[in-house]
Amino acid sequence: MEIVYAKLKLLNAIDVGLFKRGMLEEDKIRQADVNALVDSGASTIAVPTRLAIRLGLDHVRFTEAELANAESEKVEVSWGQSR
């Protein structure tokens, strides 16, 4: 099985909404370019806490996530946007 990475641009969805409403300049949208390991069976992505803080992602809730090794872990859920 091949390991696949994808280049992603992650954006703060609230900043994007403010920009679309003319309330924030485009260069003020918090964003990060990342090289992410692809999991073809995943429906969400996970980012390190330091990246979530840098992007200013709001905590929404906690949930149980199943890891690739079949273990589960309680994780924090935030809203974001990928472009």
HULIN-V262004 format. One record per pair of residues at least 24 apart in sequence whose ideal C-beta (glycine too) atoms are under 10 Angstrom apart, sorted by the first residue. I is the first residue (numbers start at 1). J is the second residue. D is the distance in whole Angstrom. If there is no record, write none. Layout:
i | j | d
I | J | D
I | J | D
This chain:
i | j | d
2 | 38 | 10
3 | 37 | 7
3 | 38 | 8
4 | 36 | 10
4 | 37 | 8
4 | 38 | 4
4 | 39 | 9
4 | 40 | 8
5 | 34 | 10
5 | 35 | 5
5 | 36 | 6
5 | 37 | 6
5 | 38 | 6
6 | 34 | 9
6 | 35 | 8
6 | 36 | 6
6 | 37 | 8
6 | 38 | 5
6 | 45 | 10
6 | 82 | 10
7 | 33 | 7
7 | 34 | 7
7 | 35 | 6
7 | 36 | 8
8 | 32 | 9
8 | 33 | 7
8 | 34 | 5
8 | 35 | 8
8 | 36 | 5
8 | 38 | 10
8 | 45 | 8
8 | 47 | 10
8 | 82 | 6
8 | 83 | 8
9 | 33 | 5
9 | 34 | 8
9 | 81 | 9
9 | 82 | 7
9 | 83 | 5
10 | 34 | 6
10 | 36 | 9
10 | 45 | 8
10 | 47 | 7
10 | 51 | 8
10 | 52 | 9
10 | 54 | 10
10 | 55 | 6
10 | 57 | 9
10 | 80 | 6
10 | 81 | 8
10 | 82 | 6
10 | 83 | 8
11 | 55 | 8
11 | 80 | 7
11 | 81 | 5
11 | 82 | 7
11 | 83 | 6
12 | 52 | 10
12 | 54 | 10
12 | 55 | 5
12 | 56 | 5
12 | 57 | 7
12 | 58 | 9
12 | 78 | 10
12 | 79 | 9
12 | 80 | 7
12 | 81 | 7
13 | 55 | 10
13 | 57 | 8
13 | 58 | 9
13 | 78 | 9
13 | 79 | 5
13 | 80 | 6
13 | 81 | 4
13 | 82 | 10
14 | 56 | 8
14 | 57 | 9
14 | 58 | 7
14 | 79 | 8
14 | 80 | 9
14 | 81 | 9
15 | 55 | 9
15 | 56 | 7
15 | 81 | 9
16 | 80 | 9
16 | 81 | 6
16 | 83 | 9
17 | 81 | 9
29 | 55 | 10
29 | 81 | 10
30 | 54 | 7
30 | 55 | 5
30 | 56 | 5
30 | 57 | 9
30 | 80 | 10
31 | 55 | 7
31 | 80 | 10
31 | 81 | 9
31 | 83 | 8
32 | 80 | 10
34 | 82 | 10
36 | 82 | 9
37 | 68 | 10
39 | 67 | 10
39 | 68 | 7
41 | 66 | 10
41 | 68 | 9
42 | 66 | 10
42 | 68 | 9
44 | 75 | 9
44 | 77 | 8
45 | 80 | 8
45 | 82 | 7
46 | 73 | 10
46 | 75 | 7
46 | 76 | 10
47 | 78 | 8
47 | 80 | 8
49 | 76 | 8
49 | 78 | 10
51 | 80 | 10
52 | 76 | 8
52 | 78 | 6
52 | 80 | 8
53 | 78 | 10
55 | 80 | 7
55 | 81 | 10
56 | 80 | 10
